[in-house]
Amino acid sequence: MFSTNAATPRPVWPAGAKWNRGRIARVTARTSDIEKATGVLRAGGLVALPTETVYGLGANAEDPTAVSRIFQVKGRPPTHPLIVHIGGAEHLGDWVQDVPATARLLAERFWPGPLTLVLRRGQRVPLEATGGLETVAVRVPDHPVALALLSAFDGGVTAPSANRFGSVSPTTADHVRAELGDAVDFVLDGGPCEVGVESTIVDATGEIPSILRPGGVTREDLEAVLGCPLAVPSTSRVRVPGQHPSHYAPRARVVLVEPEKVVAEAELAQKLGHQVGVLLPAAFADATVKAHAVVTLPRSTALYARGLYGFLRELDQRGCDLIVASLPVEEGLGLAIANRLRRAAGPRSTV
């Protein structure tokens, strides 16, 4: 049995408060590393870069050949759009056709931070980066290394998660190196990611915004700023990252049950011959579980989100072929965690 000892969680902000940087100490890169990464991007190469959410696989957003290489390295379908990362909200108008008042308000309140806005594509963005769509997803990351790189590069960087398509997202530089190896031209190490799940994606193209992917900015915080409820549709007319039925998935199969059934389900599967990994809810932390490996989850959803992908990777590394988990309460960051677990447990292609 093993358990997790996570760091102090990020404080919770009052409703409507602006996303603030610098809540915990993060690794900063040497100037020479930023310069090297900038040169790689300008030469059409790929750079793995840290953000507050997960590590991204970055390319020059205006270079169709470099952008296409992202899809090749990840094994990502070319119809799945990428997110363009920019250095500040003041640059948003350079990448989109127009910036509605709602988008301006959200950018002002939550950038830099884990919020992605979907808007109408500007001519600067090649269709290779949008999966052929006339919309583009844009955000400003909240990480000093990513911001230093964007400032030095003086352009946009398309950057999906730096992993094979559909697998568990990386939250450390070592995760990237282990999964992608020499396929990445340069890895910028900015330490472990602070948020741990991807950005919230908001469709701001229409009169009424909606959440296309829950993430690091909660629905409650968005609603407090906008003054209206936001839908989280299961399907959308706009394609965005993270909508594939099976996504964020470890090698082990993931089974979701009610929290009070986790222990019994895990022990039954272990008796049937599986090497079972368990994500044990904090409410049952004192339970004795007869399974191959057990992660006792933190009570804080912020810590759970920060550690989720690391937990899944750890259970894979320990040789588990089945992971038994339950969904958290779907409020705050629990909504994003539940989304990732459902995708991880989704049907997988047999092709």
C-alpha positions in Angstrom: 0.0 0.0 0.0 1.2 3.5 -0.7 -0.3 6.9 0.0 0.2 10.4 -1.1 1.6 13.4 0.8 0.8 16.5 -1.2 1.9 20.1 -0.6 -0.2 22.8 0.8 -3.1 23.6 -1.6 -3.6 26.9 -3.4 -5.9 29.1 -1.3 -9.5 29.4 -2.4 -10.3 32.9 -3.8 -13.5 34.8 -3.0 -16.1 34.4 -5.8 -15.3 36.6 -8.8 -11.7 37.3 -7.6 -9.1 37.6 -10.3 -6.7 34.6 -10.8 -3.5 35.6 -9.1 0.0 34.4 -9.9 2.7 33.4 -7.6 0.8 31.5 -4.9 3.5 28.9 -4.5 7.1 28.9 -5.5 7.8 27.5 -8.9 11.0 26.6 -10.8 12.3 29.3 -13.2 14.5 28.4 -16.2 17.9 29.7 -16.9 18.2 32.5 -19.5 20.2 30.2 -21.7 17.4 27.6 -21.6 14.9 30.2 -22.7 17.2 31.3 -25.5 17.7 27.8 -26.7 14.0 27.0 -26.6 13.2 30.2 -28.5 15.7 29.2 -31.2 14.1 25.8 -31.5 10.7 27.3 -32.0 12.0 29.7 -34.6 13.7 26.9 -36.5 10.4 24.9 -36.7 11.2 22.6 -33.8 9.1 21.3 -30.8 9.6 22.5 -27.3 8.0 20.9 -24.2 7.1 23.7 -21.8 5.7 23.9 -18.3 2.4 25.6 -17.6 0.3 25.8 -14.4 -2.0 23.0 -15.8 0.1 20.4 -17.6 3.3 20.3 -19.7 2.6 21.4 -23.3 4.2 20.3 -26.6 4.8 23.6 -28.2 5.4 24.8 -31.8 5.4 28.1 -33.6 1.6 28.8 -34.0 2.2 30.4 -37.4 4.3 27.6 -38.9 2.0 25.0 -40.5 4.8 22.5 -40.9 5.8 22.7 -37.2 2.2 22.6 -36.1 1.7 19.4 -38.2 4.6 17.8 -36.5 2.8 18.1 -33.2 0.1 15.9 -34.6 2.6 13.4 -35.9 4.5 13.1 -32.6 1.4 12.8 -30.5 -0.5 10.5 -32.9 -3.3 13.1 -32.7 -6.0 13.2 -35.3 -5.5 16.3 -37.4 -9.2 17.4 -36.9 -8.5 17.9 -33.1 -7.8 21.6 -32.6 -4.9 22.9 -30.6 -4.7 25.8 -28.1 -2.6 28.9 -29.0 -0.7 30.2 -26.0 0.0 33.9 -26.0 2.0 36.2 -23.7 -0.7 38.5 -22.5 -4.4 39.5 -22.9 -3.2 42.6 -24.9 -2.2 40.2 -27.7 -5.6 38.5 -28.1 -6.8 40.7 -30.9 -3.8 39.7 -33.0 -5.1 36.1 -33.1 -8.8 36.4 -33.4 -11.3 38.2 -35.6 -13.0 40.1 -32.8 -13.0 40.1 -29.0 -16.6 40.3 -27.6 -17.2 42.0 -24.3 -17.6 38.7 -22.5 -14.3 37.5 -23.7 -12.6 40.7 -22.6 -14.1 40.4 -19.1 -13.0 36.8 -18.7 -9.5 37.6 -20.0 -9.2 40.5 -17.6 -10.3 38.4 -14.6 -8.6 35.1 -15.3 -5.5 35.7 -17.4 -2.8 34.6 -16.9 -4.5 31.5 -15.7 -6.1 28.1 -16.6 -8.8 29.5 -18.9 -9.0 29.0 -22.6 -11.4 31.2 -24.8 -12.8 29.9 -28.1 -13.2 32.8 -30.6 -13.4 33.3 -34.3 -10.0 32.6 -35.9 -7.9 35.4 -37.1 -5.8 35.2 -40.3 -2.6 34.8 -38.3 -3.7 31.3 -37.2 -3.2 28.5 -39.8 -6.0 26.0 -40.2 -3.6 23.3 -39.2 -3.8 24.7 -35.7 -7.6 24.7 -35.5 -8.3 21.3 -37.0 -9.7 23.0 -40.0 -12.2 25.1 -38.0 -12.9 28.8 -38.3 -12.6 29.1 -34.5 -9.4 29.2 -32.4 -8.8 28.4 -28.8 -6.5 30.9 -27.0 -5.1 31.3 -23.5 -2.4 33.0 -21.5 -0.6 30.5 -19.2 0.2 31.3 -15.6 3.8 30.0 -15.3 6.9 32.1 -15.2 8.8 29.8 -17.6 6.1 29.7 -20.2 5.6 33.5 -20.0 9.4 34.1 -20.3 9.4 31.8 -23.4 6.4 33.6 -25.0 8.0 37.0 -24.3 11.4 36.0 -25.8 9.7 34.2 -28.8 7.4 37.2 -29.3 4.7 35.1 -30.9 2.1 32.5 -30.3 2.8 28.9 -29.4 0.4 26.0 -30.1 0.7 23.5 -27.3 -1.5 20.5 -26.5 -0.4 18.3 -23.6 3.1 16.8 -24.2 2.0 13.1 -24.3 0.7 10.5 -26.8 -2.8 11.2 -27.8 -5.4 9.9 -25.4 -3.0 9.0 -22.6 -2.4 10.6 -19.2 -1.2 14.2 -19.4 2.3 15.0 -18.1 2.7 17.2 -15.0 6.5 17.0 -14.7 9.4 17.3 -17.2 10.3 13.7 -16.4 6.8 12.5 -17.6 7.5 14.2 -20.9 10.9 12.7 -21.3 9.7 9.2 -20.4 6.8 9.3 -22.9 8.1 11.3 -25.9 11.9 11.0 -25.6 13.9 12.3 -28.5 10.7 13.2 -30.4 10.9 16.5 -28.5 13.7 18.8 -29.6 14.0 20.6 -26.2 12.4 20.2 -22.8 12.0 23.2 -20.5 11.8 22.1 -16.9 9.7 24.3 -14.8 9.0 21.9 -11.9 5.7 20.1 -11.2 2.5 21.7 -12.5 0.6 23.6 -9.9 -3.0 23.0 -11.0 -2.6 19.6 -12.5 -5.6 19.4 -14.8 -6.0 21.2 -18.1 -7.6 24.6 -18.6 -11.3 25.3 -18.6 -12.4 25.9 -22.2 -15.2 28.5 -22.7 -17.0 29.0 -26.0 -17.2 32.8 -26.3 -18.3 32.9 -30.0 -22.1 33.3 -29.3 -24.2 35.5 -27.2 -24.3 33.0 -24.3 -21.0 31.5 -23.3 -20.8 27.8 -22.3 -18.1 25.6 -20.8 -16.8 23.1 -23.4 -14.3 21.5 -21.0 -14.2 22.0 -17.2 -10.8 22.7 -15.9 -8.6 24.8 -13.6 -11.0 27.8 -13.4 -14.3 26.6 -11.8 -17.8 27.0 -13.1 -18.7 28.8 -9.9 -15.9 31.4 -10.4 -16.9 32.0 -14.0 -20.6 32.4 -13.1 -19.7 34.9 -10.4 -17.9 37.1 -12.9 -20.5 36.8 -15.6 -23.5 37.0 -13.4 -25.3 34.2 -15.2 -25.4 30.4 -15.1 -23.1 28.5 -17.5 -24.1 25.2 -19.2 -21.6 22.4 -19.5 -22.9 20.5 -22.5 -21.9 16.9 -23.1 -21.5 17.6 -26.8 -20.7 20.8 -28.7 -20.9 22.2 -32.2 -17.4 23.5 -31.7 -14.6 20.9 -31.5 -12.1 21.5 -28.7 -9.3 19.5 -27.0 -10.4 16.7 -24.6 -13.7 15.7 -26.2 -12.6 12.2 -27.4 -14.6 9.5 -25.6 -11.4 7.9 -24.2 -8.9 10.5 -23.0 -6.5 11.1 -20.2 -6.3 7.3 -19.9 -3.6 5.2 -18.2 -2.6 1.8 -19.6 -4.7 0.1 -16.9 -8.5 0.0 -17.5 -10.4 2.4 -15.2 -13.7 1.3 -13.6 -15.9 3.9 -11.8 -18.2 2.9 -8.9 -19.9 4.7 -6.1 -17.5 5.8 -3.3 -18.9 3.3 -0.8 -18.3 0.4 -3.3 -14.7 1.1 -4.1 -13.2 -1.2 -1.5 -15.5 -4.2 -2.3 -15.1 -3.8 -6.1 -11.4 -3.6 -5.8 -11.1 -6.7 -3.6 -13.4 -8.7 -5.9 -11.4 -7.8 -9.0 -8.2 -8.7 -7.1 -9.7 -12.1 -6.2 -10.5 -12.6 -9.9 -6.9 -12.3 -10.9 -6.4 -8.6 -11.7 -3.6 -6.5 -10.4 -5.8 -3.8 -8.9 -5.0 -0.2 -8.2 -7.3 1.8 -6.0 -8.0 5.5 -5.8 -9.4 5.4 -2.3 -11.7 8.3 -1.3 -10.5 10.2 1.7 -13.7 9.4 3.6 -12.5 5.7 3.6 -8.8 6.4 4.4 -8.9 4.1 7.4 -10.1 1.1 5.4 -7.9 -1.9 4.8 -7.9 -2.8 1.1 -6.7 -6.1 -0.2 -5.4 -4.8 -3.6 -2.1 -4.6 -5.5 -1.7 -0.8 -4.9 -3.7 1.9 -3.1 -3.6 5.6 -3.4 -5.4 7.3 -0.5 -6.8 10.5 -2.0 -6.4 13.9 -0.3 -9.5 15.6 1.0 -8.7 18.8 -0.8 -10.0 18.9 -4.4 -7.1 21.3 -5.3 -4.6 18.7 -4.1 -6.6 15.9 -5.8 -6.5 17.8 -9.1 -2.8 18.5 -8.8 -2.0 14.9 -8.1 -4.5 13.1 -10.3 -2.4 12.3 -13.3 0.6 11.4 -11.1 -1.6 9.0 -9.2 -2.7 7.3 -12.5 0.9 7.1 -13.7 2.1 5.6 -10.4 -0.5 2.9 -10.6 0.6 2.1 -14.2 4.2 1.9 -13.1 3.3 -0.4 -10.3 1.9 -2.9 -12.8 -1.8 -2.5 -12.2 -4.1 -3.6 -15.0 -7.3 -2.3 -13.4 -7.9 0.9 -11.5 -11.0 1.2 -9.3 -12.1 4.8 -8.6 -15.1 6.9 -7.8 -16.2 10.4 -8.9 -15.9 13.3 -6.5 -18.7 15.7 -5.9 -19.0 17.7 -9.1 -18.6 21.2 -7.8 -15.5 23.4 -7.8 -12.5 21.5 -9.2 -14.4 18.3 -8.6 -16.2 18.9 -11.9 -12.9 18.8 -13.8 -11.7 15.8 -11.9 -14.9 13.9 -12.6 -14.6 14.9 -16.3 -11.1 13.5 -16.5 -12.0 10.2 -14.7 -15.0 9.7 -17.0 -12.8 10.1 -20.1 -10.1 7.8 -18.6 -12.8 5.2 -18.1 -14.3 5.7 -21.6 -14.4 3.1 -24.3 -11.1 2.5 -26.0 -10.5 1.7 -29.6 -9.4 -1.8 -30.4 -7.8 -0.8 -33.7 
